Structure formats: C-alpha cells, structure tokens
Amino acid sequence: MPAAARSARRRALAAVAALPLLIGALGACGYGSEKDSATTGSGSTKGKNTEGKKLSADTVRIGYFPNITHATPLVGEQEGLLQKELGGTKLRSTTFNAGPSEIEALNAGSIDIGWIGPSPAINGYVKSKGKSLRIVSGSASGGVKLVVDPKKISSLDDVKGKRIATPQKGNTQDVAFLNWIAEKGWKVDPQSGKGDVSVVRTDNKVTPDAFKSGSVDGAWVPEPTASKLVSEGGKVLLDESALWPDGKFVITNVIVSQKFLDEHPDVVEAVLRGSVKTNAWIKANPEKAEGSANAALKKLSGKELPAAILDPAWKSIEVLDDPLAASLEAEADHAVKAGLLEKPDLAGIYDLTVLNKVLKAEGRPAVTAAKLGKQ
C-alpha cells in the first residue's frame, strides 16, 4: 500500500475515538442511539435459570445498546450463552441508547460490564484519570458507510458541494467524515459544518426522512441507518472499512468497572468466556445468529428489522475478540495533530489479561494491547 494511502487511512481512523473528549458527543453506536436514556432489559428467553456454582458475585450487571453493532450481547443473552458461563451467578442486563449514559451507569455502579464504542470508553477513562474503567475485549468491527443519492452523486469527487449528513457534531462518523474531507484537500469548518462540503448533523432517526425528502444528498452513517438509506434508493459510495488497515476498525468494545474487575475477576472471566463463545457461535451460525439478534431487538424495542435492512447491515458487521488496540494510540495522536484535543494519556486503558487467559483455554492466540496495556 502506498505510504500516502496508508497515512490517509490512519488519519481517517484517528479522530474516531478522540473528538468526543472535547465535546462529549456520541451518536456513533447505531440507529437511534442519541437518546440519553436507559431501560431495564427483559433478559434472555434461554438460560434464565442459573445453574451451577455461584461465582464471587451473586449478580453481574451488563449494559449494551439494542442494535446490531452490539450483536455479541444481543445474541449471547438471547441464546443463554452468557448465563451458561456464569453458572449460579445471575446475569442482569440494561440497555442504553447513548454512550454517556452507559459510562455514567458504570461510574455509578449501576452496571459492572458494558459493550460500548471506543469514543465514550476513551472519554470515561480520561475524565476519571484512568480510575473508572478498563477495555477488556473487542466485540465488533465495521458497519459504517457513505450512502448517497445516485442521481446527484456518482463519484467520490462529486461529494464536493453537496449536503452530507452525519449523526452528530463530533461523533465518530462525523469526525471520520471530516478527516476524509481533509484528505481530499477540501476545507470545512468543523464547528459549523460549512465549507466545500456541507456537513449536516442529523439524528440517525431523522436522516432517512431527510434523505428521502432531498434535504441531504447523502450520509456517512452506521448500520442499520446506512441500509435503511439504501432501501430508500441510496447507493453505497464508500465503506469506511476501506479506510482502515486490513479493513478492520473497532465499533464496539467490552469495558469493565475497574472496581468490579479488582473484586470479581472470576465473574469478568466468565462473561468474557461467554463473549468469546458467543462470537464463535455467531461466526459458525451466521443465519441463526442474525435471527437471534433480530428476536432480541424485537423483545427490547417492540419491533424487528425488516430483512431488506437487516441482511446487508448484518453482513457489514464482523464480531471479533481482538479490540484492535494498535489503532487506538494512532487515532488519538492524529486527533492531537489535527488540533482537535490535547494529548490524552491512554496508558493502561486496556487490560487484556483475562481475555488472553480465555483465548488460551480455547486454543486461540493472544491479542495485544500495543503500548496501551495495563501498567
């Protein structure tokens, strides 16, 4: 790969995690994820009965988002795979629609372990000076696309002069798009969104209607919003995975309260074992897993996604255990170089000790925390 292209890819990744440190914004985790609220999940229909030896905690409280970028907890709870590993320790779940509220719940002790995007994880870690949480595993990669009206835009160069939606000012997709614009040599004011491209910050729930009415010409958005736009006549002009080395970029990580990790490492190990086994089950049974995730979504939100939207969205998400830690430091460094934030100290944000123990037991190679592992 040419050095310039590699640099462009890395810079496109760079601000994904970093800018929310300045403005505290997150709309990155999926369809309708901006609402800052939480509701108690109904739990799994399978494996509800706790059987086996109780671990060091009576209950473990997990949090995640009701969307497909959080396929691991959706399927893991729906199929009883998480509870199975916990034995006599009860699993309780809470769903969130925004990263800040999940971080608040973790800090308040309302949840112990959460599935969440990289931006709020970094935000929570930096704000607490490294005391509140650790990233202990990866969960998913991918699922972000630039979808456009093909009648108005037929090539990447045609994006210049057009109105393109992102979920929220400073959210991960917004920053990735701003960086892509800069790599094209175009100018846009990051605060107002005005410039060679008009960046229109629009709630994911509203974007499909805005696209359908013609008030925006396209959108840089996560799934399943991207597939919803395609169902409305849009065309995928760019998959963000093309901007990342090896086509991988983390969209969801597993975080844990540092206090809970210190006091209940056996419970964290059981949850991560369930996470690893769930990811393996999803990969081995993609169609069943897709149906299971949709059943969980229906239980949590009252409706399932239609096949025309779910199928392409599901295919664009890759579940994985590796948190892709090597990219995180580069992301933050590039954001600093772009003048988006002061350099954060991320040393120790990862603690992959338990995950690597689980992977070893499964006959799998260890994953690395790069330079950001537990000190």
C-alpha positions, 0 to 999 in steps of 0.5 A, a space after each residue: 500500500 502506498 505510504 500516502 494511502 496508508 497515512 490517509 487511512 490512519 488519519 481517517 481512523 484517528 479522530 474516531 475515538 478522540 473528538 468526543 473528549 472535547 465535546 462529549 458527543 456520541 451518536 456513533 453506536 447505531 440507529 437511534 442511539 442519541 437518546 440519553 436514556 436507559 431501560 431495564 432489559 427483559 433478559 434472555 428467553 434461554 438460560 434464565 435459570 442459573 445453574 451451577 456454582 455461584 461465582 464471587 458475585 451473586 449478580 453481574 450487571 451488563 449494559 449494551 445498546 439494542 442494535 446490531 453493532 452490539 450483536 455479541 450481547 444481543 445474541 449471547 443473552 438471547 441464546 443463554 450463552 452468557 448465563 451458561 458461563 456464569 453458572 449460579 451467578 445471575 446475569 442482569 442486563 440494561 440497555 442504553 441508547 447513548 454512550 454517556 449514559 452507559 459510562 455514567 451507569 458504570 461510574 455509578 455502579 449501576 452496571 459492572 460490564 458494558 459493550 460500548 464504542 471506543 469514543 465514550 470508553 476513551 472519554 470515561 477513562 480520561 475524565 476519571 484519570 484512568 480510575 473508572 474503567 478498563 477495555 477488556 475485549 473487542 466485540 465488533 468491527 465495521 458497519 459504517 458507510 457513505 450512502 448517497 443519492 445516485 442521481 446527484 452523486 456518482 463519484 467520490 469527487 462529486 461529494 464536493 458541494 453537496 449536503 452530507 449528513 452525519 449523526 452528530 457534531 463530533 461523533 465518530 462518523 462525523 469526525 471520520 467524515 471530516 478527516 476524509 474531507 481533509 484528505 481530499 484537500 477540501 476545507 470545512 469548518 468543523 464547528 459549523 459544518 460549512 465549507 466545500 462540503 456541507 456537513 449536516 448533523 442529523 439524528 440517525 432517526 431523522 436522516 432517512 426522512 431527510 434523505 428521502 425528502 432531498 434535504 441531504 444528498 447523502 450520509 456517512 452513517 452506521 448500520 442499520 441507518 446506512 441500509 435503511 438509506 439504501 432501501 430508500 434508493 441510496 447507493 453505497 459510495 464508500 465503506 469506511 472499512 476501506 479506510 482502515 488497515 486490513 479493513 478492520 476498525 473497532 465499533 464496539 468494545 467490552 469495558 469493565 468497572 475497574 472496581 468490579 474487575 479488582 473484586 470479581 475477576 472470576 465473574 469478568 472471566 466468565 462473561 468474557 468466556 461467554 463473549 468469546 463463545 458467543 462470537 464463535 457461535 455467531 461466526 459458525 451460525 451466521 443465519 441463526 445468529 442474525 435471527 437471534 439478534 433480530 428476536 432480541 431487538 424485537 423483545 427490547 424495542 417492540 419491533 424487528 428489522 425488516 430483512 431488506 435492512 437487516 441482511 446487508 447491515 448484518 453482513 457489514 458487521 464482523 464480531 471479533 475478540 481482538 479490540 484492535 488496540 494498535 489503532 487506538 494510540 494512532 487515532 488519538 495522536 492524529 486527533 492531537 495533530 489535527 488540533 482537535 484535543 490535547 494529548 490524552 494519556 491512554 496508558 493502561 486503558 486496556 487490560 487484556 489479561 483475562 481475555 488472553 487467559 480465555 483465548 488460551 483455554 480455547 486454543 486461540 492466540 493472544 491479542 495485544 494491547 500495543 503500548 496501551 496495556 495495563 501498567 
